[in-house]
Amino acid sequence: MIWAVTRKLVSGEAIEKWMKRAGLGNNAEAGANEQRVEIIESKPERTAEFKSEPKQVSMTDFAFESGLTPGEYIVQLLEGHDGKRRQQELIAETGWSRSTVSRLLGKMEARGEIVRVRLGNENVVYLPNFVPTFARRIDPVPIPER
C-alpha cells in the first residue's frame, strides 16, 4: 500500500489560538509566536490496488455480441450440464443480475422451455425432458401474466 504524506506548516499564531483553547499558560504563548511547527499527516493513497467489481452484462449487449437470445443461451448452458443447473450457477455463469435471470426464467417457464423446481433454499432449473420423476408429481405454481 502506498502512503501519501502531507506536510503542513503551522504558524505561531495558529499555535497560540490552539493553546488558548487548550487552556495553557502565558509562558507557552510567548514561545509559540516565535516558532513554526511542521505537522505531518499520512494516509493511504488510493491507487490501482483498489479494483472495482466487474460490471454486470446487459442482456442487450450479450445478444448483440453473441448472436444468441438470452433464452437460447440458457438452454445451451442447460444442455451442456445434463439438462439441469442450479439457478445460482446460471446467475454466476451469465453475469446477469439475480432479478434479470429470475424474470427470464419465469418467462421461459411460462412458455414451457424450462422447469424450475424448488429444492430447499434454491431453485434447480431443468430442461423439460430432464425433469426427475419426483418433481413431476408436484404441480407447478401458476405465474401470473404481467
C-alpha positions in Angstrom: 0.0 0.0 0.0 1.3 3.5 -0.8 1.1 6.2 1.8 0.6 9.8 0.9 2.4 12.3 3.2 1.0 15.8 3.6 3.2 18.4 5.2 1.6 21.5 6.8 3.4 24.4 8.2 1.5 25.9 11.1 2.3 29.4 12.1 2.9 30.6 15.7 -0.4 32.4 15.6 -2.3 29.2 14.9 -0.5 27.5 17.7 -1.3 30.4 20.1 -5.0 30.1 19.3 -4.9 26.4 19.9 -3.0 26.9 23.2 -5.6 29.4 24.4 -8.4 26.9 23.6 -6.5 24.2 25.4 -6.1 26.4 28.5 -2.3 26.5 28.5 -0.4 29.4 30.3 1.1 32.6 29.1 4.7 31.1 29.0 3.7 28.7 26.3 2.1 31.5 24.3 5.3 33.5 24.2 7.3 30.6 22.8 4.6 29.7 20.3 4.8 33.1 18.4 8.5 32.5 17.6 8.4 29.0 16.2 6.8 27.3 13.2 5.7 23.7 13.7 5.6 21.2 10.9 2.7 18.7 11.2 3.0 15.5 9.1 -0.2 13.7 8.2 -0.2 10.4 6.5 -3.0 8.4 5.0 -3.3 5.6 2.4 -3.3 6.8 -1.2 -5.9 5.3 -3.5 -4.2 3.5 -6.3 -4.9 0.8 -8.8 -4.8 -1.7 -6.0 -8.4 -1.0 -5.3 -10.2 -2.9 -8.0 -13.8 -2.3 -8.8 -16.3 -5.0 -9.1 -16.9 -6.3 -12.6 -19.9 -4.7 -14.3 -22.9 -6.8 -14.9 -23.5 -7.6 -18.5 -26.7 -6.3 -20.0 -28.8 -8.8 -22.0 -28.9 -6.4 -25.0 -25.1 -6.3 -25.1 -24.9 -10.0 -24.7 -27.4 -10.7 -27.6 -25.6 -8.2 -29.8 -22.1 -9.7 -29.1 -23.0 -13.4 -29.1 -25.8 -13.5 -31.7 -27.9 -15.6 -29.3 -31.0 -14.6 -27.4 -30.7 -14.9 -23.6 -33.2 -17.8 -23.7 -31.2 -19.7 -26.3 -28.0 -19.2 -24.2 -29.7 -20.6 -21.0 -30.9 -23.6 -23.0 -27.3 -24.2 -24.2 -26.0 -23.9 -20.7 -28.5 -26.5 -19.5 -27.8 -28.8 -22.4 -24.1 -28.7 -21.6 -24.8 -29.8 -18.0 -27.1 -32.8 -18.5 -30.2 -30.7 -18.7 -30.1 -29.2 -15.2 -28.4 -26.4 -13.4 -28.9 -24.5 -10.1 -30.3 -21.0 -10.6 -27.4 -19.5 -8.7 -25.0 -21.2 -11.1 -26.8 -19.7 -14.0 -26.5 -16.2 -12.4 -22.8 -16.7 -11.9 -22.2 -18.0 -15.4 -24.1 -15.4 -17.3 -23.1 -12.3 -15.3 -26.6 -11.0 -15.2 -28.3 -9.8 -12.1 -30.5 -12.1 -9.9 -33.7 -10.3 -10.9 -32.9 -10.4 -14.6 -32.2 -14.1 -14.5 -35.3 -14.8 -12.4 -37.6 -12.8 -14.8 -36.1 -14.5 -17.8 -36.5 -18.0 -16.3 -40.1 -17.1 -15.3 -40.9 -16.2 -18.9 -39.2 -19.3 -20.2 -41.1 -21.5 -17.7 -44.4 -19.9 -18.7 -43.6 -20.8 -22.4 -42.7 -24.4 -21.3 -39.0 -24.1 -22.3 -37.7 -25.0 -18.8 -39.0 -26.3 -15.5 -37.9 -24.8 -12.2 -38.1 -27.0 -9.1 -37.7 -25.6 -5.6 -35.3 -27.7 -3.5 -34.8 -26.3 0.0 -33.5 -22.7 -0.4 -32.6 -22.9 -4.0 -34.2 -23.4 -7.5 -32.9 -26.1 -9.8 -33.6 -25.4 -13.5 -34.3 -28.3 -15.8 -35.0 -28.8 -19.5 -38.4 -30.4 -19.9 -37.0 -33.8 -20.9 -34.7 -34.0 -18.0 -37.1 -33.3 -15.1 -36.7 -36.1 -12.5 -39.7 -38.2 -11.6 -40.1 -36.8 -8.1 -40.5 -33.3 -9.5 -43.2 -34.4 -12.0 -45.6 -35.2 -9.2 -45.6 -31.7 -7.9 -48.0 -29.3 -9.6 -46.2 -26.1 -10.6 -47.3 -22.8 -9.1 -49.0 -20.7 -11.8 -47.2 -17.5 -12.7 -49.5 -14.5 -13.2 -49.1 -12.7 -16.6 -47.9 -9.1 -16.4 
